[in-house]
Amino acid sequence: MVTVNQQRVPRKRTYLMCSPEHFAVEYAINPWMDVATPVDRELAVKQWDRLRETLVGLGHEVHLLTPEPGLPDMVYAANGALMVDGSVYGARFKHEQRAAEAAAHRAFYESQGWRFIAPSETNEGEGDFAYVPEAHGGLILAGHGFRTEIPAHAEAQEALGRPVVSLHLIDPRFYHLDVALTVLDDSNIAYFPGAFSAASQRVLAQLFPAAVIADDADAMAFGLNLVSDGANVVLNSEATGLAGTLKAAGYTPVPVELAELKKGGGSVKCCIAELRH
């Protein structure tokens, strides 16, 4: 059972985002992308602006990555790296269409003076890595099955000095960890069990007995692709069921409309990398 705690305290976060001014669905590298479905880029920018304004309005700091022509998925800034305590483990994308994004992220992180560890293994940053700072002393949950390769889990552990728990994603609709699992606060998560192998489900149940469990409808609405400051949960407005569940658990849902960006296979969290420096 989820413990209701009405005293949930927000903590200021620092985020990285990238405007979708070049966003388009020009290729299909996940089940959500359909090159025949038109994208309203102007609307995508408006929806993205509203998301950014929502984060700033909640008291968070947002850094901006400069979008580059020819990289229509750069808006999904979460995929470029994983940062823990000022150290950055960079991304190496599976698909060639996104490969050049990695250099743009590296340039940003190095410009800030943070320690950057270049990857040898295929991984897609916070797309497949989630950091839970106070769970069992600080855990990195790591997905594999579609994008990030298992050897990257060991590489991330060495780079960042945090234990990594490998989780097997088995449903192609949930091709990244961040569409199937999210960190709600410093010690707890929400997830959709059906996205994971039976063994990974057992691991999650053991590690997080108080987790918020999402259903198929929540997951299909990209509800788990959210960001939380420990109290305020910014999530896709379509995920009304999950919003209710989170409210009952003592969180404050903050719905945002991201229908255009969903056409590329992403929502709130995909657009946001957390800078833990």
N, C-alpha and C positions, 0 to 999 in steps of 0.2 A: 504493500500500500504506500502511496505517496503521502509523506508527512506534510500537513498544511502548516505553513509558517508565514504569518502575515507580516513579519518583521524583516522581510527580505530587503537587503541593502544593496543599492546600485553602486558600482565601482566605475570610476572614469576609465574609459578605454581609449586607445589610440589606434586608428584604422587607416588602411590604405585602399583607395578606390581609383577607378579609371573610367572616364566618361565614355559612353557608347557612341560617340560621334561618328565612328566608322563601323558600327555594329551592322551585321547582316548575317543571313543564313545562306552561305555560299557553298557549303558542303555539309555532309551528314556524318558525324562521328559519334553520335549517341542516338538512342531511339526517339528522342524528343525533337530532333532536328528534321525539318522537311523543307527541302529547297523549293518546293512548289508553293509553300505558304508565304505570302508577302509579309514583309516586316515594315512597320511604320517607324522609321528611325527617329523622326521628330518626337513621336510619342515616347519612344524608348528613352530618349534623353530627358524628357519631362518626368517620366516615372523614376528614372535614376536620380535626377535632381531632388525629387521629393524624398527619396530614400536618404540621400546625403543630408538634406535639411532636417530630416527626422532625427538622425544620429547627432547632429550638431545641437539640435534642440533639446536632446536628452543630456547634453553636457559633455559629449565626447569630442575628441580631436580627430579631424580627417585630413590625412595627407593625400595628395593627388598625383597619380602617375600619368605622364603625358601619353595619350593614345597615338598609335602609329598607323598610317594608312597601310592597308593590306593585311592587317591583323584584326579581323572582325570580332574575335573572341577576347580581346584584351580587357573588355569590360569585366570579365570574370577574374578579378584581381586576386581572389583567394588562391588561385592555382599556381602562383609564381614563386612561392617559398613557404617555409615554416620557420617562424621566429620564436625563440624561447630565451628569456633573460639576455637579450642583446646579441645573441648568436643566431645566424641565419643559415639554414640549410636550403640551398637553392633547388629549383625545379629542373627537371629534364623531361620534356613532354613526350608522350607516346606517339602522337600523330604529327607528321611533318608540317601540317597546316598551322600548328601552334608553336612550333619549335623556337621561332625567333622571339617569342614573348619572354623567354627565359633571360636573354641578354638585357632586355629593358628593365626587368625586375632587378637583376644583379647590379646594373648601373645605379638604380635608385638606392638600393641598400648600401652600396659602397660609398655613394655620395654623402650618406648620413654618418659615415664613419663606423658603421657596425661591422662586427666580425662576420665575414661571409665564407661559407664552406661550399665550394663547388661540388655538385654531385657527379658520381660516376654512373649511378644507377637511375633507371627510369622512375620518376616520381612526379606527382602533380600537386606538390605543396599542400596547402590546407584543403584542397579537394579531397585528399585521402589521409590527412593527418589531423587529429584533434587533440589538443592539449588540455588536460584536467589538472590544474596546478596543486590542488590539495587532496586529490584522491591517491591514497597509498603513497604519499610523499611526492607526488607529481608524476603523472603517467601520460605517455603519448599513445593514443589509440590510432592504429594504422590499418587502412583498408587495402585489400588486394583482390584481384580477380578480373579486372577490366582495364585499368590504367597503370597504377603504381605496381611495380614488381616487388616481390618479397625481399630480394637482396637490399632494396632501398630501406627497408625497415631497420636492418642491422646498421646500415650506413648512417641513418638518422640518429640511432641510439649512440653511436660513436661520436657523431658530430655535435650532438646537443647534451650528452651526458644524462639522459633521462631514459628510464625503462620504456620499451616499446612493446605494446600488445598487438599482435597481428590478428586481424579479423577478416574472414573470407566472405566477400560479397558474391552472391550467386544469382541475383536477378538483374539482367542488363538494364532495366529501367532505372536501377539505382547503381549506376556505373561508377559513381564516386561515393566515398564515405559520407561526404557532407550533404547528400540528399537522403541519407538513411539514418543518420545519427548526428546529434548536436550536443554541445556543452551548454548547460543551463546556468551553472554557477561554478564556483571553484572546486566543488566536490561531486556534482551530480550531472547526469545526462538525460536526454530523451532519445528514444530510437524506435525503429520499426523492425521487430524481430524477423519478419518474413524476408528481409533483404539479405539475411546472413545464413551461413551454414548452421546446421544443428549444433556442431561443436562450438562455433563462435557465439551462438545464442546462449549456450551454457556458461561460457566465459563471462559474457556481459552480465548475466543474471547473478553470477557469483561476485563480480567486482562492484556492481551497482544495484544492490537489492531494492533501493528506493527510487530507481529510475522511473521517469514518466514514459509509459508505453504508448506509442502511437499506432493507429490502425492503418489499414491499406488506403482508406480515403484520405487520411491526413498526409500520408506519404506521397500519394499521387498528386495532391494539391501543392506539392513542394513545401509542405508545412514545416518539415524538419530542417529545411535549408534556411535557417534563421540565425540571428545574432542576439545574444542576451548579455546584459551587464550585471546579471545576478538578481535583478528585480524586474526590469523592463525587457520584454521580449519582442523584438521587431521581427514580424513574420508575414508571409504572403497572405493577403486578405482573403484568398480562396479557402484557407485552412481554418474554417470556422469551428470545426469540431475540436481540433487541437487547441485553438485559442481558448475554448471553454475549459478543456482539461487543465491547461496551464493556469488559468484564472482560479480554478478550484484548488490548485496546489500552491496558491499564494503569489503567483507571478502576475505582472501587469502586461497583457498582450497589447502590442502596438501594431495594428495591421497596416500594410502598405500594398498598393496595387503595382504589380510588376508583370503584367500579362505579356508585354512585348518581349521582355528578356527571357521569359519562360520558353519562348519559341526556340531559343538556343540551348535549352536544357539546363537553365540555371534560375536562381531566384535570389533572395536576400543575401545569404551567406556567400554564394558564388561571387558576388560583387564586392566582397569585403574581406581583406586580409587583416588580421590583428597584429599590431606591432607591439610585441612584449619586450620593451627595452629597459 
